[in-house]
């Protein structure tokens, strides 16, 4: 695996770099050797946060963990990603386009627990053109954490979502 490690408000010391490469390196058995792993370490007050993003063809495997100790955050994020890989293995690999990013051993190993994803409810609603700010208001009125709408400016389907710290995010499709 190829690591791209960046620090925000923190110096990436050799000790931190080794801890990340050792712990996240345990995931190497799941991926091809040329898989790139993006790691961002950041500190805000007493919050030690690690974000790990592993782009694989057709998907992104991502996790972030926060604690008061960076080494604890590193341990936690590795466990979460490994759990995600095991849980969604069949979903990721069934698409075949992303299968090339994973190691053959991982793909052939069938003894992993597969938890089936079940859609238990379907909702249908009219999508009306609106501005992102109006979509945020509508989302708040509904008490949801996200809202799908057609952007009145771009005429494309967008999603607004609630972020930590009472802020909002906007997801737009790439052209």
N, C-alpha and C positions, 0 to 999 in steps of 0.2 A: 504494500500500500504506500502511496505517496502522500505525505502530510503537508498541508499548507496551514501553518499555525500563526495566528495573528493575536496580538494583545491590544486591548483598549483600556487605558488607564492602569495598565499593569505591564511590567517588563517580563517578557517570556524568558525566564532563566533556564539554564541548562537542566536544572532539576525538574522544572515544570514540563519542559519539552520531553525529557525522558519519561516522566510520569504519563503524559499524554500518549507518547509513542508506545510505551509498554502496555498500558491499559487498553487503549483503542486498537492497538496492534493485535490484541487477542481476537479481534473480529476478522483478521486476515484470512482465517480458514473459510470464511463465507464469500470472499471476493477474489477476483483475479489480481495478480501482483501490480498491475498498472492502474488500479482504481485509485482515484484521487479523493482524499478526505480533507474537508475544510473545517478547521477548528478555530473558534474565536473565544478567547479568554477575556473576561472583562470584570471590572470591579466598580461597584457603585456603593458607597458608604461601607456597610459591613456585608454586602451581598457579593459573593464570589460566584460568577456565572460562567458556564461553558456551553457553547453552542456547537454542535457537530452536524455537518451537512455532507451527505454522500450522494452525489448525483450518479444515478445509473440510468441507462437509456430508457426513456419513457417514464421514469419515476424519480422521486427524491426521497431519500431516507434521512430523517432529521430528528434531532432531539436536543433539548436544552434543559439544563438542571442548574438550580441555584441553591447554595448553602452558605454557611459562614466560613467554610474552609474549601479552598480550591481543589484540594486532593480528594475530599469527599465528593464534590461535584463531579470530578473526573470519574470516580468509581461508579457513581449513580448513572451517569450518561451512558457508560459502556453497557451496564445491565439493561437499561431501557432499550437501546438499539438492538441488542441481542434478542431481547424478548420480541421486539417488533419483527425482526427477521424471521424468527421461528413461527410467529403467529400468522404472518402474511406471506410466507414462502410460496404457497400454492397460488395465491392471487398475483404475486409479482411474476412468478415464473410462467404461469399460464399464458401471459401475454407474449411470451417468447421473444419480444423485441428487447426485453431487458435481461434475458437469460444469459447473454454473452458477458455480462458484467460480473456474474457470480461464478465461483469455483465449481468444477464438476462434482467434487465430493459433496458439497452442500446441496446441489441439485439432485443428486442420486440418493441422498439420505432420506428415507421415508419414515424413520422412527420418531420424527418430531410431532408434537401435538398440533393438530390443525383445528383451530376454532373457526367454525363457520360463521360468516357474517350473514345476519338475517335482517332484511328490511321488513319491519313490522307495521309500517304505516306509510301511506302515500298521500301527499297533499297536492291539490291543484288550485291555482289561483291566477287571476289576471295580472299580467305584468304590464305596468303602466310606465311610460317614460317619466323620469323625474331626475332631479339633480342629486348628487351624492349626499349633500347636507339634508335634503328632504328625506332621502332613504334612511339616514341615521335617525331622524326623528321618528319615522314610521317604525323602524326596528325597536326603538325605545318604547313606543306606544304598545307594541306587541309583546314586549318583554323578552325578546329573543336576543341571541348573541351574534346573529348575522342576518342579512337581508339581501335577497336577490332582486335586481331591478334592471330596467333598461335605462341607460344613461341618456338623458335628454340632449346632452352636448355631442356625444359620439354615436348614438343610436346602436350601442352594443350592450350585451348583457354584462353587468358588473355585480360585484358583491361588496357590501360594506360589512365590517365586523367590529366587535368590541374588543379592545386591547386592554391589557393591564394598565392601571393608572388612569382609568376613565378617559382614554383616548380611542380613536377610531382608525381603522385601516380600510383601504379600498383595493380591491382586486380587479384588474382590468386585463382583458385578453391582449396578447401581443399581436401586432399586425403581421 
